[in-house]
Amino acid sequence: MYFQRSIVINMKRGTSRLFI
């Protein structure tokens, strides 16, 4: 799914906290 991919990219970029 695209959502799971977005999470991985965000985690790699360090934008996970913005995603949450």
mmCIF file of the N, C-alpha and C atoms, coordinates in Angstrom:
data_MODEL
# 
_entry.id   MODEL 
# 
loop_
_atom_site.group_PDB 
_atom_site.id 
_atom_site.type_symbol 
_atom_site.label_atom_id 
_atom_site.label_alt_id 
_atom_site.label_comp_id 
_atom_site.label_asym_id 
_atom_site.label_entity_id 
_atom_site.label_seq_id 
_atom_site.pdbx_PDB_ins_code 
_atom_site.Cartn_x 
_atom_site.Cartn_y 
_atom_site.Cartn_z 
_atom_site.occupancy 
_atom_site.B_iso_or_equiv 
_atom_site.pdbx_formal_charge 
_atom_site.auth_seq_id 
_atom_site.auth_comp_id 
_atom_site.auth_asym_id 
_atom_site.auth_atom_id 
_atom_site.pdbx_PDB_model_num 
ATOM 1  N N  . MET A 1 1  ? 0.847  -1.212 0.000  1.00 0.00 ? 1  MET A N  1 
ATOM 2  C CA . MET A 1 1  ? 0.000  0.000  0.000  1.00 0.00 ? 1  MET A CA 1 
ATOM 3  C C  . MET A 1 1  ? 0.877  1.255  0.000  1.00 0.00 ? 1  MET A C  1 
ATOM 4  N N  . TYR A 1 2  ? 0.321  2.327  -0.479 1.00 0.00 ? 2  TYR A N  1 
ATOM 5  C CA . TYR A 1 2  ? 1.076  3.583  -0.528 1.00 0.00 ? 2  TYR A CA 1 
ATOM 6  C C  . TYR A 1 2  ? 1.320  4.126  0.873  1.00 0.00 ? 2  TYR A C  1 
ATOM 7  N N  . PHE A 1 3  ? 0.368  3.888  1.767  1.00 0.00 ? 3  PHE A N  1 
ATOM 8  C CA . PHE A 1 3  ? 0.496  4.420  3.135  1.00 0.00 ? 3  PHE A CA 1 
ATOM 9  C C  . PHE A 1 3  ? 1.729  3.839  3.823  1.00 0.00 ? 3  PHE A C  1 
ATOM 10 N N  . GLN A 1 4  ? 1.885  2.522  3.711  1.00 0.00 ? 4  GLN A N  1 
ATOM 11 C CA . GLN A 1 4  ? 3.043  1.880  4.359  1.00 0.00 ? 4  GLN A CA 1 
ATOM 12 C C  . GLN A 1 4  ? 4.334  2.422  3.776  1.00 0.00 ? 4  GLN A C  1 
ATOM 13 N N  . ARG A 1 5  ? 4.355  2.665  2.483  1.00 0.00 ? 5  ARG A N  1 
ATOM 14 C CA . ARG A 1 5  ? 5.569  3.183  1.847  1.00 0.00 ? 5  ARG A CA 1 
ATOM 15 C C  . ARG A 1 5  ? 5.857  4.583  2.360  1.00 0.00 ? 5  ARG A C  1 
ATOM 16 N N  . SER A 1 6  ? 4.821  5.359  2.519  1.00 0.00 ? 6  SER A N  1 
ATOM 17 C CA . SER A 1 6  ? 4.995  6.738  3.010  1.00 0.00 ? 6  SER A CA 1 
ATOM 18 C C  . SER A 1 6  ? 5.602  6.731  4.405  1.00 0.00 ? 6  SER A C  1 
ATOM 19 N N  . ILE A 1 7  ? 5.163  5.797  5.227  1.00 0.00 ? 7  ILE A N  1 
ATOM 20 C CA . ILE A 1 7  ? 5.674  5.718  6.607  1.00 0.00 ? 7  ILE A CA 1 
ATOM 21 C C  . ILE A 1 7  ? 7.166  5.393  6.572  1.00 0.00 ? 7  ILE A C  1 
ATOM 22 N N  . VAL A 1 8  ? 7.551  4.474  5.721  1.00 0.00 ? 8  VAL A N  1 
ATOM 23 C CA . VAL A 1 8  ? 8.968  4.081  5.633  1.00 0.00 ? 8  VAL A CA 1 
ATOM 24 C C  . VAL A 1 8  ? 9.804  5.275  5.194  1.00 0.00 ? 8  VAL A C  1 
ATOM 25 N N  . ILE A 1 9  ? 9.313  6.009  4.188  1.00 0.00 ? 9  ILE A N  1 
ATOM 26 C CA . ILE A 1 9  ? 10.050 7.177  3.696  1.00 0.00 ? 9  ILE A CA 1 
ATOM 27 C C  . ILE A 1 9  ? 10.133 8.232  4.798  1.00 0.00 ? 9  ILE A C  1 
ATOM 28 N N  . ASN A 1 10 ? 9.035  8.434  5.490  1.00 0.00 ? 10 ASN A N  1 
ATOM 29 C CA . ASN A 1 10 ? 9.033  9.434  6.566  1.00 0.00 ? 10 ASN A CA 1 
ATOM 30 C C  . ASN A 1 10 ? 10.006 9.036  7.662  1.00 0.00 ? 10 ASN A C  1 
ATOM 31 N N  . MET A 1 11 ? 10.016 7.777  8.000  1.00 0.00 ? 11 MET A N  1 
ATOM 32 C CA . MET A 1 11 ? 10.930 7.313  9.063  1.00 0.00 ? 11 MET A CA 1 
ATOM 33 C C  . MET A 1 11 ? 12.373 7.522  8.621  1.00 0.00 ? 11 MET A C  1 
ATOM 34 N N  . LYS A 1 12 ? 12.637 7.241  7.352  1.00 0.00 ? 12 LYS A N  1 
ATOM 35 C CA . LYS A 1 12 ? 14.008 7.395  6.843  1.00 0.00 ? 12 LYS A CA 1 
ATOM 36 C C  . LYS A 1 12 ? 14.384 8.875  6.813  1.00 0.00 ? 12 LYS A C  1 
ATOM 37 N N  . ARG A 1 13 ? 13.426 9.726  6.467  1.00 0.00 ? 13 ARG A N  1 
ATOM 38 C CA . ARG A 1 13 ? 13.699 11.159 6.371  1.00 0.00 ? 13 ARG A CA 1 
ATOM 39 C C  . ARG A 1 13 ? 13.632 11.812 7.751  1.00 0.00 ? 13 ARG A C  1 
ATOM 40 N N  . GLY A 1 14 ? 13.012 11.128 8.711  1.00 0.00 ? 14 GLY A N  1 
ATOM 41 C CA . GLY A 1 14 ? 12.911 11.702 10.047 1.00 0.00 ? 14 GLY A CA 1 
ATOM 42 C C  . GLY A 1 14 ? 11.690 12.600 10.157 1.00 0.00 ? 14 GLY A C  1 
ATOM 43 N N  . THR A 1 15 ? 10.728 12.410 9.238  1.00 0.00 ? 15 THR A N  1 
ATOM 44 C CA . THR A 1 15 ? 9.513  13.230 9.278  1.00 0.00 ? 15 THR A CA 1 
ATOM 45 C C  . THR A 1 15 ? 8.379  12.447 9.925  1.00 0.00 ? 15 THR A C  1 
ATOM 46 N N  . SER A 1 16 ? 8.749  11.345 10.588 1.00 0.00 ? 16 SER A N  1 
ATOM 47 C CA . SER A 1 16 ? 7.714  10.507 11.202 1.00 0.00 ? 16 SER A CA 1 
ATOM 48 C C  . SER A 1 16 ? 6.943  11.315 12.235 1.00 0.00 ? 16 SER A C  1 
ATOM 49 N N  . ARG A 1 17 ? 7.628  12.196 12.959 1.00 0.00 ? 17 ARG A N  1 
ATOM 50 C CA . ARG A 1 17 ? 6.895  12.943 13.995 1.00 0.00 ? 17 ARG A CA 1 
ATOM 51 C C  . ARG A 1 17 ? 5.916  13.911 13.332 1.00 0.00 ? 17 ARG A C  1 
ATOM 52 N N  . LEU A 1 18 ? 6.216  14.392 12.161 1.00 0.00 ? 18 LEU A N  1 
ATOM 53 C CA . LEU A 1 18 ? 5.277  15.284 11.488 1.00 0.00 ? 18 LEU A CA 1 
ATOM 54 C C  . LEU A 1 18 ? 4.096  14.456 10.958 1.00 0.00 ? 18 LEU A C  1 
ATOM 55 N N  . PHE A 1 19 ? 4.400  13.222 10.559 1.00 0.00 ? 19 PHE A N  1 
ATOM 56 C CA . PHE A 1 19 ? 3.348  12.351 10.033 1.00 0.00 ? 19 PHE A CA 1 
ATOM 57 C C  . PHE A 1 19 ? 2.353  12.006 11.134 1.00 0.00 ? 19 PHE A C  1 
ATOM 58 N N  . ILE A 1 20 ? 2.877  11.818 12.362 1.00 0.00 ? 20 ILE A N  1 
ATOM 59 C CA . ILE A 1 20 ? 2.012  11.447 13.484 1.00 0.00 ? 20 ILE A CA 1 
ATOM 60 C C  . ILE A 1 20 ? 1.175  12.675 13.845 1.00 0.00 ? 20 ILE A C  1 
# 
